[in-house]
Amino acid sequence: MMHKSDSRLTPLMSTLAMSLVLMSSHLYIPALPTICDYYVTTSDLAQITLPLNSLGLCLSGLIYGPVSDVYGRRPLILGGMVIFLVFTMSCIFAPNIYVLILFRFLQGCGGGASMALGLVIINDLFNGEKCTQMLSRLAVVLTVAPAVAPVIGGYLTVFFGWQATFIFIAIWGSLVFILFLYKLPETLKPSTLKFHVKNQKSLALRSIFKPYLKLYRNRTFRTYAILHSVLFAGQWCFVAAAPFVFIKQLRIPPSSFGYYMSSVTFLYILGSFLIQRIALKVSNQSLIKWGLEIGIISSISFLVVTIILPENPFILCLMMSIYVSAAAFVSPAAATKALEINGERKGASASFLSSIRIAAGFIGSFTAGILEDIDFIKVGCFMLVCVLICFFTYWFRMPKTS
């Protein structure tokens, strides 16, 4: 049984774990051009460290969720954090770009526990519109951390080198791990928790992935998963392209680059605060509809601005901020509806949903990496495609009973 004080602290702890993983990617984004020079490699290979990390998050998250339904959330998230910290430190000593790519992938495999189980821990504690409200609060912190990260990462890179970004994450991650070790309770209800001696078959490979097949066949879950995730692909395409466009093409210093990236999240934070106030009064479907309308307008505006004012970083970031704010409406509402579908296996549902979102981010950042002569016009086209996918999914795939 969780103490009352723990019930207030646990959502904050989940947020800390998830923000740590997100910050580990955003902190070193300003260092990507420096990493190129350090390893004497191409920008394409340096950018691959972003999507490969996301791939590790995605694949490992699919394992952590179902296993946590058997062994509980606490041991899995602690084990994942150990893996994350080991390979965060390993990145510092990578002898070449290929080993760095491998270590970033394995770092993501450890971080997948925090991303998947952080979400399900909150869903263990809250339901319905209250869950949407809590996820909106979570979204604020998960936005602020990556927003601040490029600013910190820019200064760390300028004054101490790119390795300092990983040292920073290792120190912060160690403090979070100690907090979890002593304060994180088990949130899976005793009536639901299955002990491995009694349920050894539930850890067979086929049994681990069986809940995912059931969820994939569920049209309602697929619909909400797309709405929750695809806008994220457009955001990550921008994130992966930004350091090379801003720093290499527009000649913006790495220390200043972080401020531009932070400004992108401003309207997202405002949108999340708004949703916290109205989540209990407005339906999730209305929030999704409003968010998609904002997404359509912002993606078209971003594309127009990149053509008319391609060298004005302030206007570009403002348009991107409006696009990102659309996710503040869509993602928490869609996640809440998706997690209601398979109530008996919340770990599997949350892991699948988290992995789909991360996979969308992988596609976005990988797209930025493979595009020839990357610029924001190509990024804007990709963002518009993402919004249109969500828009048509909402209008033509949304179950009539939702």
Secondary structure by P-SEA (a helix, b strand, c coil): cccaaaaaaaaaaaaaaaaaaaaaaaaaccaaaaaaaaaccccccccaaaaaaaaaaaaaaaaaaaaaaaccaaaaaaaaaaaaaaaaaaaaacccaaaaaaaaaaaaaaaaaaaaaaaaaaaacccaaaaaaaaaaaaaaaaaaaaaaaaaaaaaaaccccaaaaaaaaaaaaaaaaaaacccccccccccccccccccccccccccaaaaaaaaacaaaaaaaaaacaaaaaaaaaaaaaaaaaaccccccccaaaaaaaacaaaaaaaaaaaaaccccccaaaaaaaaaaaaaaaaaaaaaaaaaccccaaaaaaaaaaaaaaaaacaaaaaaaaaacccccaaaaaaaaaaaaaaaaaaaaaaaaacccccaaaaaaaaaaaaaaaaaaaaccccccc
